[in-house]
Amino acid sequence: MANIKSQKKRILTNEKARVANKAVRSELKTRTKGAVATAGTDAGPDALKLAVQKLDKAAAKGVIHGNAASRRKSRLQKRINAASTPPA
């Protein structure tokens, strides 16, 4: 444990941020899975929109990097397009 008062405070605030960021990252995974699961159904576009919004917000808040959010959105869209189109 640190001896310096400011460092003790940083340890506490870092832990709060870690827990909050963990919740956001967990929700990102949940929304992504939901969007893929509902691909091709009536609820599909809404689930995709919500997942993209959550990714953008996480990037804006600094929970994930902006490029990581863009990459995840791109990969998510590819997966949904593949699941939505019927096999030829």
Phi, psi and omega in degrees: 000145181288155177261338184278134186299317181294326179288325175299319179294319179299322179298318179294315182291325177296322179293319177298317180294320180299316180293318180294317180294326178297320179295320180293315180297323178295318179294324177301315179297317180297314181294324178294314178298320179296321180293320180290320182294327182263011180298133179087359178252179180294327182277354184303306181299323179293320180294320178295316180300317180294319179297317180295319178298317180295321177296316180297319181293319178297322178292320180296324180278350179087012178290318172234160181288150180301318178293326178294320178296317179297317179296317180295320179296318180297313181293323178297315180297320178298318180294320181290320178297320179293323181283332184280326182281133179289147180295140184276000000 
